[in-house]
Amino acid sequence: MPNKLCMAGAGSGKTHKVITESIAEIKRGGKVLVVTYTTSNQQELRRRFLDIFGTHSDRFVVKGLFSFYLEDMVRPYQQALFPRRIDGICFNQRNPHMRPDSTFMLPGRAEQLDDKSYNPKHFLTPCETKAHTGFLAKLASRIMKVTKNSAAVRLGEIYTQVFFDEVQDLVGWDYEVLKGLNKVMPTPITCVGDFRQTVYETTFGQKAPKTAAEKIAAFKSMGFVYESLTLNRRCIQPICDVADAVHNGTYEATESAVKEVPPEFVHHLGIFIVKESDVPEYTKVFDPMVLRWSVTSGAKLLPTEARCYNFGGSKGLGFNRVLVLPTENQLHFVLDGRKPFPAKDETAQNKLYVAVTRARYSLGFIVPDKKAAGLRFPIWAKAPA
């Protein structure tokens, strides 16, 4: 069976696909491993499995990406590089080899020592018992090379099906690990994700692939069979159309599976411009979920009672009504959808896609009053006093 890359658009039911295929494999007598990045998605996978299967099973294993690297790829074979047991991981929010608030590297952190052996200070904390998360994939890759992909062989002996979820967030060295698994492991691998929703990075450095195009090309070069899920079970069609336009038609068009709208939402459907001066009234009338870049965005604009999520934090969630506070770069799309995002703004582009696809029935964009006239979306008008 060939390894597959499943491009699952927002709201297309990727979690349902992973769970139902896992259950089918378990019923055939197999054992399934699902590797995913975020803690929230790990919890959601376990919850959905329990809902559908009806009970827990030790043949359905969910692991975080970093736990997978440490427990399955590094620790069983670490003696090939480092003799001291690596007990855990150190979560890196920035490159641990860089001086704080500078671009200068700390001394003694090179990957290899003068004798060409691997430097523990490059991969591990000073106590040498914890691995840096930003370099775990690189460490796993180095160990795979030295041990002739022993970890991949072992995984194939334990599991009969492996899923990698949220693969859009993998970069650089993560793909070296995938290459090793793809080359050796007989167990079928299914990678699931949506490169339009890339808002995290799992490693440091400039190693390719980093962009969506580079990642898709990497899967093609490994021989993964392409599959696409384009039916959106969350958003009404007008919202799907706006979401598709964020990436300027680069991906397959999305079709809404929402055919009926609850009566309480019928009076306010679709996409709207909300003038900044009307934001307090709009949030009072509709109580939308406000999506913004960061906790400081719109501090003086948004009412204190407004419910808010950051763009990245809203991944995987859905809300009946959404109000988006665009950044300056994202506002260009709102004002004129024909203007593409510059290549360097891929993160802003992807976060806007995530925000748009959280909305089920109505989507509002906050726009300065002086820019709100003559746009492609109707302006929401509050009722007269």
C-alpha positions in Angstrom: 0.0 0.0 0.0 1.5 3.4 -1.0 2.1 6.1 1.6 -0.4 8.9 1.3 -0.5 12.7 1.7 -4.1 13.7 2.5 -4.7 17.5 1.9 -7.6 18.1 4.3 -9.1 21.6 4.0 -10.5 23.4 7.0 -13.7 21.7 8.3 -13.3 18.7 5.9 -13.4 16.1 8.6 -9.7 15.1 8.8 -10.1 14.0 12.4 -13.1 11.8 11.4 -11.0 10.3 8.6 -8.1 9.5 11.0 -10.4 8.0 13.6 -12.5 5.9 11.2 -9.5 4.5 9.4 -7.8 3.7 12.7 -10.8 1.8 13.9 -11.0 -0.2 10.7 -7.4 -1.1 11.1 -7.9 -2.1 14.8 -10.8 -4.3 13.8 -8.5 -6.1 11.4 -6.3 -6.9 14.3 -3.8 -4.1 13.8 -2.2 -1.4 16.0 -2.3 2.3 15.1 0.0 5.2 16.0 -1.1 8.8 15.5 1.5 11.5 15.8 0.3 15.1 16.0 1.8 18.4 17.1 -0.5 20.3 19.4 -1.7 19.1 22.8 -5.3 20.2 21.9 -5.3 17.9 18.9 -4.0 15.0 20.9 -6.9 15.4 23.3 -9.4 15.8 20.5 -8.2 12.6 18.8 -8.5 10.6 22.0 -12.0 12.0 22.7 -13.3 11.3 19.2 -11.9 7.8 19.2 -13.7 7.1 22.5 -16.9 8.6 21.1 -16.9 6.4 18.0 -15.2 3.2 19.2 -17.0 3.3 22.6 -14.0 2.3 24.7 -10.3 3.0 25.1 -7.9 0.7 23.3 -4.2 0.1 23.8 -4.1 -0.5 20.0 -4.8 3.1 19.4 -1.8 5.2 20.4 -1.7 9.0 20.2 1.7 10.8 20.7 2.8 14.3 20.5 5.5 15.0 17.9 8.3 15.6 20.4 7.3 12.6 22.6 7.4 10.5 19.4 10.9 11.7 18.5 12.2 11.1 22.0 10.5 7.8 22.8 10.6 6.1 19.5 13.4 7.7 17.4 16.0 8.9 19.9 16.1 7.1 23.2 16.1 3.5 22.1 19.2 4.2 20.0 20.8 7.2 21.7 23.9 5.1 22.7 25.0 5.5 19.1 25.7 9.1 19.9 25.4 9.9 23.6 25.9 7.4 26.5 23.9 9.3 29.2 20.1 8.6 29.3 18.0 11.4 27.9 15.2 11.7 30.4 13.0 14.3 28.8 12.7 17.4 26.6 13.2 21.1 27.0 10.6 23.1 25.1 12.3 25.9 23.2 10.5 29.1 22.3 13.6 30.5 20.6 16.9 29.1 19.5 18.8 28.0 22.7 22.1 28.6 20.9 21.6 32.2 20.3 22.4 34.9 22.8 19.2 36.5 24.2 18.0 39.5 22.1 20.9 39.1 19.6 21.9 37.2 16.5 25.2 35.9 18.0 25.7 32.2 18.7 26.9 31.0 22.0 30.4 29.4 21.9 30.8 25.6 22.0 27.4 24.9 20.5 28.5 23.6 17.1 27.0 20.3 15.9 30.3 18.5 15.8 33.4 18.6 17.9 37.0 18.8 16.6 37.2 14.9 16.4 34.0 14.9 14.3 31.9 13.3 17.1 28.5 14.8 17.8 28.5 17.6 20.4 25.9 17.0 23.2 25.7 20.7 23.8 24.2 21.2 20.4 21.3 18.8 21.0 21.0 18.7 24.8 20.7 21.0 27.7 23.9 21.6 29.8 23.0 18.7 32.1 22.8 16.4 29.0 19.6 14.7 30.2 17.1 16.8 28.2 16.8 17.3 24.5 16.0 20.6 22.9 12.7 20.4 21.1 14.0 22.7 18.4 16.7 20.1 17.5 14.9 16.8 18.3 14.1 16.1 14.6 17.7 16.8 13.7 18.9 14.4 16.5 16.5 11.7 15.4 17.7 12.1 11.8 21.4 11.8 12.8 20.7 8.7 14.9 18.7 7.1 12.0 21.7 7.6 9.8 24.2 6.1 12.2 22.0 3.1 13.0 20.9 2.5 9.5 17.2 3.4 10.2 16.8 0.9 13.1 14.0 3.1 14.6 12.0 2.8 11.4 12.4 -1.0 11.3 11.3 -1.1 15.0 8.2 1.0 14.3 7.2 -1.3 11.5 7.3 -4.2 13.9 5.1 -2.5 16.5 2.5 -0.7 14.4 0.5 -1.7 11.3 -0.6 1.8 10.4 0.9 5.2 11.2 -0.7 8.6 10.8 1.1 12.0 11.0 -1.5 14.7 11.6 -1.0 18.5 11.2 1.9 17.9 8.8 1.7 21.4 7.6 3.6 22.5 10.7 6.6 20.2 10.0 9.7 21.8 8.5 13.3 21.1 7.6 14.6 18.2 9.7 11.1 16.7 10.3 11.2 15.8 6.6 14.5 14.1 7.0 12.8 11.8 9.5 9.9 11.2 7.2 12.3 10.3 4.4 13.9 7.7 6.6 10.6 6.2 7.6 9.3 6.3 4.1 12.4 4.5 2.8 12.5 1.6 5.2 9.2 1.1 7.2 6.8 -1.4 5.6 3.9 0.0 7.6 1.7 2.3 5.6 2.1 6.0 6.5 -0.7 8.6 6.0 0.2 12.2 6.4 -2.8 14.5 7.0 -2.8 18.3 7.0 -3.6 21.6 5.3 -0.7 23.8 4.3 -2.9 26.8 4.3 -3.0 26.4 8.1 0.7 26.5 8.7 1.1 28.8 11.7 3.7 26.9 13.8 7.3 25.7 13.2 8.7 22.6 14.9 12.4 23.3 14.5 14.9 26.2 14.1 17.1 27.2 11.1 16.6 27.7 7.4 16.7 24.1 6.3 14.2 23.4 3.5 11.4 22.6 3.2 9.8 25.7 4.8 7.2 27.0 2.4 4.0 25.2 1.5 5.2 24.7 -2.1 8.5 23.2 -0.9 6.7 20.8 1.5 4.3 19.5 -1.1 7.2 19.0 -3.5 9.0 17.0 -0.8 6.1 14.7 -0.4 5.9 14.2 -4.2 9.7 13.4 -4.3 9.2 10.7 -1.6 6.4 9.1 -3.8 3.5 9.9 -1.5 0.1 9.4 -3.3 -1.9 12.6 -3.2 -5.5 12.7 -1.8 -7.7 15.8 -1.3 -10.6 16.5 1.0 -12.5 19.5 -0.3 -16.0 19.1 1.3 -16.3 21.7 4.1 -18.7 20.6 6.8 -18.4 23.8 8.9 -18.8 26.9 6.7 -21.6 28.1 4.4 -20.6 28.5 0.8 -19.9 32.3 0.7 -17.4 31.8 3.6 -15.8 28.9 1.7 -15.4 31.1 -1.3 -13.7 33.8 0.7 -11.4 31.2 2.3 -10.4 29.9 -1.2 -9.6 33.4 -2.3 -7.1 34.0 0.5 -4.6 31.8 -1.4 -5.7 33.1 -4.7 -7.0 29.8 -6.1 -3.7 27.9 -5.4 -5.6 25.0 -3.9 -8.7 23.0 -5.0 -12.0 24.9 -4.6 -14.0 24.1 -1.5 -17.6 22.9 -1.5 -19.8 23.6 1.5 -21.7 20.6 2.9 -23.9 23.0 5.0 -27.3 22.8 3.3 -29.5 23.9 6.2 -29.0 26.9 8.5 -30.7 27.0 12.0 -33.5 29.6 12.1 -31.7 31.7 14.7 -28.9 32.5 12.3 -30.8 33.1 9.1 -31.2 36.8 9.6 -27.5 37.5 9.5 -25.6 35.2 7.0 -22.5 35.7 5.0 -19.6 38.2 5.0 -19.8 41.8 6.3 -17.6 44.8 6.8 -17.9 46.2 10.4 -16.7 49.7 10.9 -14.5 50.3 13.9 -17.0 52.7 15.4 -19.7 49.9 15.2 -17.6 47.2 16.8 -19.1 47.6 20.3 -22.7 47.5 19.0 -21.9 44.5 16.7 -20.4 42.5 19.5 -23.4 43.3 21.7 -25.9 42.2 19.1 -24.2 39.1 17.8 -21.7 38.1 20.4 -19.2 36.8 17.8 -15.9 35.2 18.6 -13.3 37.9 17.9 -10.1 36.6 16.2 -7.0 38.7 16.3 -3.2 38.4 15.8 -2.2 38.6 19.5 -3.6 39.5 22.9 -2.5 43.1 22.5 -4.2 43.5 19.1 -7.2 45.9 19.3 -6.7 46.6 23.0 -8.3 50.0 22.6 -10.8 49.0 20.0 -12.4 45.8 21.3 -15.0 45.9 24.2 -13.8 44.4 27.4 -16.7 41.8 27.3 -15.7 40.6 23.8 -14.8 36.9 23.5 -11.4 36.6 21.9 -9.0 34.1 20.5 -5.6 34.6 18.8 -5.5 33.3 15.2 -3.2 30.4 15.9 -5.0 29.4 19.1 -8.3 29.1 17.2 -7.0 26.3 15.0 -9.4 23.3 15.0 -12.2 25.3 16.5 -15.5 26.5 14.9 -17.8 29.3 15.9 -21.3 30.3 14.7 -20.2 33.9 14.2 -16.7 35.3 13.8 -15.4 38.8 13.8 -11.9 39.2 12.4 -9.5 42.0 13.3 -7.1 42.0 10.3 -3.5 43.1 10.5 -2.4 45.8 8.1 -1.2 43.2 5.6 -4.4 41.2 5.9 -6.5 44.3 5.5 -5.2 44.6 1.9 -7.1 41.3 1.1 -10.2 42.6 2.8 -10.1 45.8 0.8 -9.2 44.2 -2.5 -9.2 40.4 -2.8 -7.4 40.4 -6.1 -4.2 41.6 -4.4 -2.1 38.6 -3.5 -0.1 38.3 -0.3 3.7 38.7 -0.8 5.7 35.5 -0.4 7.2 36.8 2.8 3.8 37.2 4.3 2.9 33.5 4.2 2.3 33.4 7.9 -0.1 36.4 7.8 -1.9 34.7 4.8 -2.2 31.4 6.6 -3.5 32.9 9.8 -6.2 34.8 7.9 -7.3 31.6 6.3 -7.5 29.9 9.7 -9.5 32.9 11.0 -12.0 32.9 8.0 -12.6 29.1 8.2 -13.6 29.2 11.9 -16.9 30.9 10.9 -20.0 28.8 10.3 -22.7 31.3 9.4 -21.4 34.9 9.5 -18.0 36.5 9.1 -17.2 40.1 9.9 -14.1 42.1 9.1 -13.2 45.1 11.2 -12.2 48.0 8.9 -11.4 51.6 9.8 -14.4 53.9 9.2 -12.6 56.0 6.5 -11.8 52.8 4.4 -15.2 51.1 4.7 -16.9 52.6 1.7 -17.2 50.9 -1.7 -15.8 47.5 -0.7 -16.8 44.1 -2.1 -18.6 43.1 1.1 -21.7 44.9 2.5 -21.3 47.2 5.5 -23.2 46.1 8.6 -25.6 48.9 9.6 -26.7 49.0 13.2 -30.4 49.6 13.8 -31.4 53.3 14.3 -31.7 54.3 17.9 
